[in-house]
């Protein structure tokens, strides 16, 4: 008995020490060379960067322009306002996100240890460490940029899953109520999240209704109600006003887009194997349906819902992949020996961890390059005119045009933040005019935006090149 207890203490000490060391390294690189990047970060800079709080009513254009409903997507940044007033630096924002990454990591560590509680200590902590690092590798890049409410969802998702798993085990309503509060909050941070409570509750009630007692039935009905409430509010508040709907408008068909994402998301390969195996187990061998079967189905429901919006950036699918990972861990514990579970997760650990150093290096280079470029451009704005080339385009609703405008707003906002002057502006020009001397910025140069347009001879002296924006001096 003493030997077993000692092994558990040593394993636990090593496990948590390694996680603390990992978080220390990753947190350092989140704050080191901190700088804003382009795109949606402009929304963050123009609010908490300027010392202005986010309000749920602060994005009216998002409703009419993109059909969005995410009133809580950014308001966690308001925590920074408790520590002072005025302008808040990128370092402050990334320090906050480092705290969020720590919460995310600890919560997933607790989820894995809970699932593996019957596995011997040495195996349990080794597998849990690999599992937790895999989860971190999946989302770390999203924690190194200040955009959307995705990082907020990542922080709260494992807390919801942990509480839901504990409620399924214990039926203690403290866990159930907290799980419901968390899932209701993050539904209003990112629209796709409403799929999770609806799918989780529906799958449990459809496939396991007779085995559920009263408390679990109530919990699942409340999950469904949470997601449906969001959809009702969306239908009332957004649909009547929306002129367009958010998405990357991929040229691929729904099926082709789904196949493309499925091939890119290796976790779903394992999830599909687990799903087929469990279906055979339940149908042929009458195996009992479990809460983790609902998680597995929910991960695929989220995948389908996201592909239907034709979102083609893989980070949108991390949420479903993280849910699938928990189900994979559970069924690995059920059907494999500890040795083979460790082999599986070490392989996944190596696969997802291999790109972390290069991703960190690239992020640091992007930050340094963009910071140097923007600060230089801001200093020139007092004495040199700055023009933003915006050629007229056939479809003003085209995503490429939105992207171009987003880069302009972002660059302009960063210059304002750096100079602490909201009056700094970049002049838009629909046609290139060589008689206008100054710096000309050409965003996202590609054939779709600039068909048959060679770079003017007057613009051969490149003075700015960072984050999809190039600048040329006309003297």
Steps between C-alpha positions, in 0.01 A plus 500: 500500500779743592681420175184575301443828684861604447478421129185710474658796680816486289301464177268786595792725596679435170178546303410839646864619498528426129172678428612806699830505310318469168259780588794715608669462162182547297388794714838667450469482123144630518618820668850525348517750211125550540342702224167531326459326165256578222132421463255466785755617757402853399176447695701420812742791454219750447337395827714372786816609320365854526360441850140472378289209633325256273122508522264229371334767284827620353489318166185610312672470161576135568127426516404673175821440307589143587201356681700458821381460859793492740431757774746343748779424252736768622379616837741287705767749393317747726674329792805708405311818587499390865877553506512857377375742238617647172684304234571130550797341327512177299700350787205553736261329260728204439568464873123464544491237227792319665282472810219365282737241349596394852134448591446307176799275570414426863137429412592250227755341732223450756268355234762246392590401856131453579451271199817303582433471873497117490830475309818439706672823604811491280298423189222741599722806538710416193192467278337808655811708432508401133125561469522846660793609284315384188206723600736793557671447164160508329416850627824679589514703180153643571623617842785698340273743315230732638203434279142369536364323804665173404751509786215559745321192364818294528546608861145412607439191284700254717337645813157425352610150396651425841185612682277307258707182551490543878125557490458183296702315767358653816174675403610781727311807383790728592685357201187506285414864569857616441515305174177667384624847594826449311342361183241779495777759528716365218200457269504881480873514433495299179185402314590139413515408867120473516539169314678345801225520767228412247689198364621379839157518661317359197735202457474410868121518501449315170745215551496462878161627618394186690827481694496866607352591835299817560793730579694401188192543282449849642867584441482389137176688437664813643798449269268485200309805624826695529588443136146556377474827694805626315345399166172673586682820595702475180181467297342800674796736534720418201313344209266798436800738478772289339600579143778244488615206707837435651718242332802468279285429196718217379468426131484129584170314527380403847613141448839596360555748781403236759738245348780755488459584868453135601827407330676788677358410843677174590318474834177441311653194334536341844159633602338335197663166586376534858151594379474198268635265766260631763205469260589134444540447875163655580301340216649150492627443852243714678771705669360773725481846346711749699542873543822475296304365204304825512827696507622311194179572309508862616849546357373386159188716528724801561716399203196476271356832621829679440552352153146606404612859558787422260757618753828378360754606763593191699512680836120526493490122536720479810197513727348184352842334489558567872165343586587201280837466677326450834283223356807339337682506834205339675458218248875442487482441875205267455641284218881528510765415756683795662811423292315535169311809617835662575636396160197657329523829687879522472453470121238779506725700732787474249272581206349816650810610688735487204388837363491691827858640481455619140158649582648693792789619284263617226274678748798683651621602153150623400476707815845656460455571130158655536598703806803647324296575190203657676707711739709626209186579300345680797809719535484591130134604523590848634705594196395259224159432346388136522261359239309172507436361153141373484408415140129493423373147496200338337350358818526721811386200710793286383703353784829616345378859515397450863845362570667799334288744701573306818875535441464873444298549817746287694807688375339837561393397851851384588646830385245683715586283797875546454470880467212515751317716251159397367525755218766309305345392169604325181359651178317257270549529125309293245752574225875529511608862443877547461466874557407431863834475676530287810473141612260277307380187678389204289321237714492127424638506149350217300343451160146502636531844656717658235424336164738594218650783701881518483674685780543864382859600423475783749448240776823306478651630824350260756497648852246279680446124483319329784196282559348504151558872451769652277590869487680700231636853505407738220738796499 
